[in-house]
């Protein structure tokens, strides 16, 4: 029994001695990780300032900030491992990182996929921060492109987080990619309206409307004969932001209605014409006389 106690005691002493030996190294590694956090934030801010002075693209500026942040953390973690485990050499660290990257790749493949998709989005820049886009059923303003998601703010004030891989592989409609955007506004007039006069009135009204761009020039097209009206489409251009498009469209509808009222041009209600047949003379298939002859034939046959 005494031998067992001596063995346990000697083992505990050895463990305590080992702990005392490695404690300074572990403490130093913890301090390095603690400092890495602040150094990473400082390097991110420094890269952001350098990017703003060098590149005009906000996406490249964000990419530089994120790259500096991640690279600083990688260096800090490697340095902490070297300090905490002095027996490790560079070859062991590289081998460990290689095996670990394979395991991490399988375990976090979605995160890694979104990470690299985010980098490609920042490099290729199909859209920028503050652009207004439509992805699938989501529509709004781009606020951030993070490591994993693209953040947009909808026009209703909601935040939507879309995985970068989905954004990269989906069709994206960028509504603010160009300095102007066209709106097609339908309006109908009744069949008694002089069409040239109506077209000229629409052209004059839309050209004088505040918010409508003079170039490209607005166009008025006749597009067809409706059930109760002859249909026009007013095509005009505005600034591409959704709020501006919506406000100008409201003004256009009001202005066109006022102009038509002043010119005594009607925008007709839907009209249906109903035809009534004499049910004594017609059934669903033939005139009443033929139906009477068919009845006589049936009676004589019976």
Residue pairs with C-beta under 8 A, 6 or more apart in sequence:
22 84
25 83
25 84
25 85
25 86
26 84
28 83
28 84
29 80
29 81
29 83
29 84
30 80
32 76
32 79
32 80
32 83
33 76
33 77
33 80
35 76
36 72
36 73
36 75
36 76
36 77
36 80
39 72
39 76
40 68
40 69
40 72
40 73
40 76
41 69
43 68
43 69
43 71
43 72
44 65
44 66
44 68
44 69
44 72
45 65
46 68
47 64
47 65
47 67
47 68
47 69
48 61
48 64
48 65
50 64
51 60
51 61
51 64
51 65
52 61
55 61
55 64
57 125
57 128
58 128
58 129
59 121
59 122
59 123
59 125
59 128
59 129
59 145
60 122
60 123
60 125
62 122
62 129
62 145
63 119
63 122
63 123
66 122
66 147
78 93
81 88
81 93
82 88
82 93
104 112
105 112
110 163
110 165
111 148
113 165
114 147
114 148
114 149
114 163
114 164
114 165
115 147
115 148
115 164
117 163
117 164
117 165
117 167
117 168
117 169
118 145
118 146
118 147
118 148
118 149
118 150
118 164
120 168
121 145
121 150
121 164
121 167
121 168
122 145
126 172
126 174
127 133
127 142
127 172
127 174
127 177
128 142
129 142
129 143
129 144
129 145
130 141
130 142
130 143
130 176
131 141
131 142
131 174
131 175
131 176
131 177
132 139
132 140
132 141
132 142
132 174
132 175
132 176
132 240
132 241
132 242
133 139
133 140
133 141
133 142
133 152
133 172
133 173
133 174
133 175
134 172
134 173
134 175
135 152
135 162
135 166
135 167
135 170
135 171
135 172
135 173
136 166
136 170
138 152
138 154
138 160
138 162
139 154
139 155
140 152
140 153
140 154
140 155
140 158
140 160
141 152
141 153
142 150
142 151
142 152
143 151
143 152
143 153
143 159
144 150
144 151
145 151
145 164
146 164
148 163
148 164
149 161
149 162
149 163
149 164
150 161
150 162
150 163
150 164
150 167
151 159
151 160
151 161
151 162
152 159
152 160
152 162
153 159
153 160
154 160
155 242
175 181
175 240
175 242
176 240
176 241
177 240
178 240
179 239
179 240
180 213
180 216
180 237
180 238
180 239
180 240
181 237
181 238
181 239
181 240
181 245
182 216
182 235
182 236
182 237
183 235
183 236
183 237
183 238
183 245
183 248
183 249
183 252
184 233
184 234
184 235
185 233
185 234
185 235
185 236
185 249
185 252
185 253
185 256
186 223
186 231
186 232
186 233
186 234
187 202
187 231
187 232
187 233
187 234
187 256
187 267
188 226
188 228
188 229
188 230
188 231
188 232
188 267
188 268
189 195
189 198
189 229
189 230
189 232
189 260
189 265
189 266
189 267
189 268
190 228
190 229
190 230
190 265
190 266
190 267
190 268
191 229
191 230
192 266
193 230
193 265
193 266
195 222
195 230
197 263
197 265
198 232
198 260
198 265
199 220
199 222
199 232
201 259
201 260
201 263
201 265
202 220
202 232
202 234
202 256
202 259
203 218
203 220
204 259
205 255
205 256
205 259
206 212
206 218
206 220
206 234
206 236
206 252
206 255
206 256
207 214
207 217
207 218
208 255
209 236
209 248
209 251
209 252
209 255
210 248
210 251
211 238
211 239
211 244
211 247
211 248
211 251
212 218
212 236
212 237
212 238
212 248
212 252
213 236
213 237
213 238
213 239
215 237
216 237
218 234
218 235
218 236
218 237
219 234
219 235
219 236
220 232
220 233
220 234
220 235
221 232
221 233
221 235
222 230
222 231
222 232
223 231
223 232
223 233
224 230
224 231
225 231
227 270
227 271
227 272
228 268
228 269
228 270
228 271
229 267
229 268
234 252
234 256
236 248
236 252
238 244
238 245
238 248
239 245
257 267
260 266
260 267
280 288
281 287
281 288
282 288
283 291
286 294
